[in-house]
Amino acid sequence: MRKGVIQIVPVENDKDPRSWVILTGLKTLFQKQLPKMPREYIARLVYDSNSKGLAIIKKGYKVVGGICYRPFAHRGFAEIVFFATNSADQEKAGLGLSSSTASTD
C-alpha cells in the first residue's frame, strides 16, 4: 500500500455521521458486488448495531473494499457477513489481498 493513498478503518453503527458515510459506502459496494443478494438484507446487516466492519477507503471516503462481520465475543469467534472489493481496484492495486491480510493482524 502506498502511504496516504488508501486507509483501512474500523467502522460500526455508532450514530457518528462519518460512520454513516462509510457504512453507506460499504452497503453500496456489497450491493454492487453481490447482485443476487437482496438489497434490503445487505442494508439490514450492514447497519445492524451488532455488526462491525473494516473499510478500505480512498480520499473523500470512497469505499473501495471492506468486510462486514458480527463478533460473538462470548463464544470466541466472529461471523464474516460480507467481504468484497471494487473489481477495478482489486486488479490494479491488490486490495483484496490487503484487506484479508489486515483482518488477520
BALOBA-1460 file (C-alpha; in Angstrom, 3 decimals):
// residues 105
<rec num="1" residu="m" x="0.000" y="0.000" z="0.000"/>
<rec num="2" residu="r" x="1.296" y="3.409" z="-0.885"/>
<rec num="3" residu="k" x="1.270" y="5.687" z="2.116"/>
<rec num="4" residu="g" x="-1.649" y="8.110" z="2.132"/>
<rec num="5" residu="v" x="-3.457" y="6.637" z="-0.881"/>
<rec num="6" residu="i" x="-5.764" y="4.271" z="0.991"/>
<rec num="7" residu="q" x="-6.723" y="3.679" z="4.602"/>
<rec num="8" residu="i" x="-8.227" y="0.685" z="6.362"/>
<rec num="9" residu="v" x="-10.613" y="1.998" z="9.010"/>
<rec num="10" residu="p" x="-12.811" y="0.214" z="11.551"/>
<rec num="11" residu="v" x="-16.460" y="1.223" z="11.432"/>
<rec num="12" residu="e" x="-19.672" y="0.426" z="13.282"/>
<rec num="13" residu="n" x="-23.131" y="1.902" z="13.645"/>
<rec num="14" residu="d" x="-22.314" y="4.359" z="16.420"/>
<rec num="15" residu="k" x="-24.549" y="7.181" z="15.085"/>
<rec num="16" residu="d" x="-21.485" y="9.232" z="14.081"/>
<rec num="17" residu="p" x="-22.060" y="10.956" z="10.690"/>
<rec num="18" residu="r" x="-18.618" y="9.806" z="9.467"/>
<rec num="19" residu="s" x="-19.549" y="6.206" z="10.290"/>
<rec num="20" residu="w" x="-22.838" y="6.540" z="8.398"/>
<rec num="21" residu="v" x="-20.985" y="7.742" z="5.287"/>
<rec num="22" residu="i" x="-18.583" y="4.804" z="5.425"/>
<rec num="23" residu="l" x="-21.336" y="2.273" z="6.225"/>
<rec num="24" residu="t" x="-23.346" y="3.567" z="3.267"/>
<rec num="25" residu="g" x="-20.282" y="3.136" z="1.063"/>
<rec num="26" residu="l" x="-19.880" y="-0.447" z="2.294"/>
<rec num="27" residu="k" x="-23.566" y="-1.160" z="1.686"/>
<rec num="28" residu="t" x="-23.338" y="0.208" z="-1.861"/>
<rec num="29" residu="l" x="-20.186" y="-1.823" z="-2.565"/>
<rec num="30" residu="f" x="-21.717" y="-5.069" z="-1.257"/>
<rec num="31" residu="q" x="-24.913" y="-4.477" z="-3.248"/>
<rec num="32" residu="k" x="-22.885" y="-3.919" z="-6.430"/>
<rec num="33" residu="q" x="-20.540" y="-6.869" z="-5.946"/>
<rec num="34" residu="l" x="-23.279" y="-9.258" z="-4.746"/>
<rec num="35" residu="p" x="-26.122" y="-8.537" z="-7.211"/>
<rec num="36" residu="k" x="-28.123" y="-11.687" z="-6.373"/>
<rec num="37" residu="m" x="-28.219" y="-10.866" z="-2.665"/>
<rec num="38" residu="p" x="-31.391" y="-8.962" z="-1.626"/>
<rec num="39" residu="r" x="-30.573" y="-5.261" z="-1.210"/>
<rec num="40" residu="e" x="-32.689" y="-4.953" z="1.945"/>
<rec num="41" residu="y" x="-30.854" y="-7.881" z="3.547"/>
<rec num="42" residu="i" x="-27.474" y="-6.260" z="2.880"/>
<rec num="43" residu="a" x="-28.663" y="-2.917" z="4.273"/>
<rec num="44" residu="r" x="-30.138" y="-4.528" z="7.388"/>
<rec num="45" residu="l" x="-26.919" y="-6.369" z="8.237"/>
<rec num="46" residu="v" x="-24.515" y="-3.515" z="7.413"/>
<rec num="47" residu="y" x="-26.457" y="-1.026" z="9.573"/>
<rec num="48" residu="d" x="-27.160" y="-3.552" z="12.372"/>
<rec num="49" residu="s" x="-25.787" y="-2.351" z="15.709"/>
<rec num="50" residu="n" x="-24.312" y="-5.826" z="16.316"/>
<rec num="51" residu="s" x="-22.274" y="-5.701" z="13.096"/>
<rec num="52" residu="k" x="-18.822" y="-4.211" z="12.714"/>
<rec num="53" residu="g" x="-16.705" y="-3.547" z="9.674"/>
<rec num="54" residu="l" x="-13.349" y="-2.701" z="8.206"/>
<rec num="55" residu="a" x="-13.476" y="-0.416" z="5.189"/>
<rec num="56" residu="i" x="-10.763" y="0.286" z="2.639"/>
<rec num="57" residu="i" x="-11.237" y="3.932" z="1.700"/>
<rec num="58" residu="k" x="-9.578" y="6.362" z="-0.660"/>
<rec num="59" residu="k" x="-9.569" y="10.135" z="-0.285"/>
<rec num="60" residu="g" x="-13.030" y="11.582" z="0.179"/>
<rec num="61" residu="y" x="-14.351" y="8.479" z="1.953"/>
<rec num="62" residu="k" x="-14.701" y="6.499" z="-1.283"/>
<rec num="63" residu="v" x="-15.105" y="2.885" z="-0.155"/>
<rec num="64" residu="v" x="-13.223" y="0.514" z="-2.479"/>
<rec num="65" residu="g" x="-13.298" y="-2.604" z="-0.317"/>
<rec num="66" residu="g" x="-14.292" y="-3.948" z="3.027"/>
<rec num="67" residu="i" x="-15.625" y="-6.587" z="5.309"/>
<rec num="68" residu="c" x="-18.723" y="-6.702" z="7.480"/>
<rec num="69" residu="y" x="-18.674" y="-9.126" z="10.401"/>
<rec num="70" residu="r" x="-20.606" y="-9.977" z="13.549"/>
<rec num="71" residu="p" x="-18.455" y="-10.643" z="16.611"/>
<rec num="72" residu="f" x="-19.568" y="-13.256" z="19.125"/>
<rec num="73" residu="a" x="-17.068" y="-12.435" z="21.876"/>
<rec num="74" residu="h" x="-18.745" y="-14.657" z="24.460"/>
<rec num="75" residu="r" x="-18.233" y="-17.632" z="22.122"/>
<rec num="76" residu="g" x="-14.771" y="-16.606" z="20.915"/>
<rec num="77" residu="f" x="-15.423" y="-16.151" z="17.198"/>
<rec num="78" residu="a" x="-16.728" y="-13.762" z="14.552"/>
<rec num="79" residu="e" x="-19.005" y="-14.467" z="11.592"/>
<rec num="80" residu="i" x="-17.968" y="-12.894" z="8.284"/>
<rec num="81" residu="v" x="-21.160" y="-11.497" z="6.785"/>
<rec num="82" residu="f" x="-19.846" y="-9.796" z="3.625"/>
<rec num="83" residu="f" x="-16.370" y="-9.368" z="2.120"/>
<rec num="84" residu="a" x="-15.825" y="-7.531" z="-1.170"/>
<rec num="85" residu="t" x="-13.581" y="-5.192" z="-3.108"/>
<rec num="86" residu="n" x="-14.302" y="-2.995" z="-6.082"/>
<rec num="87" residu="s" x="-13.324" y="-5.171" z="-9.036"/>
<rec num="88" residu="a" x="-11.306" y="-2.393" z="-10.731"/>
<rec num="89" residu="d" x="-9.279" y="-1.697" z="-7.577"/>
<rec num="90" residu="q" x="-8.859" y="-5.391" z="-6.822"/>
<rec num="91" residu="e" x="-6.982" y="-6.000" z="-10.053"/>
<rec num="92" residu="k" x="-4.802" y="-2.896" z="-10.220"/>
<rec num="93" residu="a" x="-3.982" y="-2.392" z="-6.544"/>
<rec num="94" residu="g" x="-4.301" y="-5.834" z="-4.970"/>
<rec num="95" residu="l" x="-6.776" y="-4.554" z="-2.388"/>
<rec num="96" residu="g" x="-8.360" y="-7.951" z="-1.864"/>
<rec num="97" residu="l" x="-5.065" y="-9.249" z="-0.528"/>
<rec num="98" residu="s" x="-4.503" y="-6.087" z="1.534"/>
<rec num="99" residu="s" x="-7.873" y="-6.360" z="3.266"/>
<rec num="100" residu="s" x="-7.546" y="-10.064" z="4.046"/>
<rec num="101" residu="t" x="-4.070" y="-9.511" z="5.489"/>
<rec num="102" residu="a" x="-5.275" y="-6.595" z="7.636"/>
<rec num="103" residu="s" x="-8.157" y="-8.611" z="9.053"/>
<rec num="104" residu="t" x="-5.808" y="-11.338" z="10.301"/>
<rec num="105" residu="d" x="-3.352" y="-8.994" z="12.045"/>
